[in-house]
Amino acid sequence: MEMPKSLNITIILFKIMSYFYSIFSILIIVFGIFSNNGHNFNAFNLITFIVLGIFLFAFAILYSKVSLALKEGKYWAWITGIILSGLMLPSLLIVIGIPCLIGLLDKNSKKYCEQEELPKQVLNV
């Protein structure tokens, strides 16, 4: 079965979100490191920025994994994609979340992700 166009748009948007979270996490960590000047060193602020950066980088990895699995038609990625798209709705990322949800909730996208995996052929050597 061929991948629906609406699902392809969702995959592209998830890749964009992955890049966004990667860049944002690195900037948060760098800001945390350089915000502590020599006069007022605050370890709590530094640790907070580093933990937040790691958390955001984990989201970047999650968006990347889901986009790759959606391309392969994995059902778990379809469910996870709906959850991730729903998390974008109550924020400024609503402009990305709505097209992602529309692409995932399309009946052709659901059929594509519900298809049974075909057994791999064994090569006779």
C-alpha positions in Angstrom: 0.0 0.0 0.0 1.3 3.4 -0.9 1.8 6.0 1.8 -1.0 8.7 1.9 0.0 12.3 1.1 -1.5 13.5 4.4 0.7 11.1 6.3 3.8 12.3 4.4 3.0 15.9 5.4 2.8 14.8 9.0 6.1 13.0 8.8 7.7 16.2 7.4 6.2 18.3 10.2 7.5 15.8 12.8 11.0 16.0 11.3 10.7 19.8 11.6 9.7 19.5 15.2 12.7 17.2 15.8 15.1 19.8 14.4 13.3 22.5 16.4 13.6 20.6 19.7 17.3 19.7 19.0 18.3 23.3 18.3 16.2 24.6 21.2 17.7 22.1 23.7 21.2 23.0 22.7 20.4 26.7 23.1 18.9 26.1 26.5 22.0 24.3 27.7 24.3 26.9 26.3 22.3 29.7 27.9 22.4 27.9 31.2 26.2 27.6 31.1 26.8 31.2 30.1 24.1 32.7 32.3 26.3 32.0 35.4 28.8 34.7 35.5 31.8 34.5 37.8 30.4 36.7 40.5 27.0 35.0 41.1 27.4 31.3 40.4 24.2 29.5 41.0 24.4 25.7 40.6 20.6 25.3 40.9 20.0 27.4 37.8 22.8 25.6 35.8 21.4 22.2 36.7 17.8 23.3 35.9 18.8 24.5 32.4 20.8 21.3 31.7 17.9 19.0 32.8 15.5 21.0 30.7 17.8 20.8 27.7 18.1 17.0 28.1 14.3 16.7 28.5 13.8 18.7 25.3 16.5 16.7 23.4 14.6 13.5 24.5 11.5 15.0 22.7 13.6 15.6 19.6 14.6 12.0 19.6 11.0 10.9 20.1 9.8 13.0 17.2 12.5 11.6 15.0 11.8 8.0 15.9 8.1 8.4 15.4 8.6 10.0 12.0 10.8 7.1 10.8 8.4 4.5 12.2 5.4 6.3 10.5 7.2 6.0 7.2 7.4 2.3 7.8 3.7 2.1 8.7 4.1 1.1 12.4 0.8 1.2 14.4 2.5 2.3 17.6 4.0 5.3 15.8 0.5 6.3 14.6 -0.8 6.2 18.3 2.3 8.1 19.6 2.0 10.6 16.8 -1.6 11.4 17.8 -0.5 11.9 21.4 2.4 14.1 20.4 0.1 16.1 18.0 -2.4 16.5 20.8 0.3 17.8 23.1 1.0 20.6 20.6 -2.6 21.9 20.6 -2.6 23.9 23.9 0.5 25.8 23.0 1.9 28.1 20.3 2.7 25.0 18.2 -1.0 24.6 17.4 -0.3 25.6 13.8 1.8 22.4 13.5 -0.3 20.2 15.7 -3.6 20.7 13.7 -2.1 19.6 10.3 -0.4 16.7 12.1 -3.6 15.5 13.6 -5.5 15.9 10.4 -2.9 13.8 8.6 -2.9 11.1 11.2 -6.7 10.9 11.6 -7.2 10.5 7.9 -8.7 7.0 7.2 -6.1 6.2 4.6 -3.3 7.0 7.1 -4.9 4.7 9.7 -5.2 1.9 7.1 -1.6 2.4 6.1 -0.4 2.0 9.7 -2.8 -0.9 10.5 -1.6 -3.1 7.7 -0.1 -6.3 8.8 3.6 -6.6 8.4 4.6 -8.9 5.6 7.0 -11.7 6.4 10.5 -11.1 5.2 11.6 -13.4 2.4 14.4 -15.6 3.1 17.1 -15.5 0.5 18.4 -18.9 -0.7 22.1 -18.7 -1.0 
